[in-house]
Amino acid sequence: MTTSEQQKFVIGDRAFYLVPITLGQLEHLLAVVTGLHIPDDPMGIVKALGGHLPKALACVLVPDGETPGAVVRKLDEPGGLDELAAFMRGEVSFEQAVEVASCFLDRNPIASVSAKLGSLAKKIGAAKVALPKLDGNPSMRSSQEETSASEPVSAKA
């Protein structure tokens, strides 16, 4: 991972990095923020996030010397999110929290991802229409039967 892909934050006596979010981190972050109404004004944002902000930070920041995967495994453990959030709650200044949130949104542009997901949804919809139903197409069934699941896939000469 290059330095341009990560940003360092010193929180308490520990260094943390904001890196491109992984699927596991996103899963935990969505569990924290789903259902929150985030208004456009700064004080409304503060009120809406409230106690959720330390948990969100725990989902997106990676301690120095660890990988995002290690963070996800910690978050997956019972009480793991609460433990990391308690550290964030006690050590992160409000200014740092805003800086991390701003950097997170710069590195993970929601609008861009949303547009890509919309495009992907259209492609999936088109593929579903174009693909024949396997259960009703005898020719598809026979070609599937010819290829055993235990046989390796290879190019035929």
Summary of the structure (lengths in Angstrom):
residues: 157
radius of gyration: 22.0
end to end distance: 40.8
largest distance: 67.0
contacts: 352
relative contact order: 0.11
helix: 63%
strand: 8%
